Amino acid sequence: MSDLGIMNYFLGIEIHQCSSSIFISQRKYVVDILKKFKLELCKEVATSLAQNEKISKNNCEKLEEPSAYRCLVGSLLYLTATKPDLMFPTGLLSRFMSSPNNVHMGVANRVLKYIRGTTDLGIWYQRHEELN
């Protein structure tokens, strides 16, 4: 076993350490996902889900290539490690993995547009002397 120094990047998670805090994010992973789904230049949206949008199993025709939807939802699930605000939309989208349709893919693309605006966000762990 060898000491490789302070960890900076591990399994798609970027780690920035200093004496008083640790910041983790998945900026590079987000950029890679946006490139993979050809949304790196898309317009950002402020919320991950549209207000009052109804999502059900049988409201549109099924996708011809459901594997792209499954890959996208799997990528979103991995992003929840540093972006807890994606838990609800990702959980909602994962309900339709067996038979996704065009509406589901549209909602998933909206989540990607939201992520584009939050690329640099992550989780910041700050050191405190007292633990309550």
Number of C-alpha atoms within 10 A of each C-alpha: 3 4 5 6 6 10 10 11 14 9 7 14 18 19 18 15 15 10 7 9 12 14 16 20 23 26 21 15 18 22 15 13 20 20 12 11 13 10 16 17 10 14 11 17 17 14 13 20 16 12 7 6 8 8 14 13 15 11 12 13 12 16 16 10 10 17 13 13 24 19 14 22 23 15 15 25 18 14 23 15 16 19 20 11 11 20 14 13 17 23 13 16 23 20 13 17 17 11 15 25 22 16 19 25 20 12 20 23 19 20 24 24 22 20 26 23 15 16 16 12 15 19 15 15 12 11 12 9 5 5 5 4
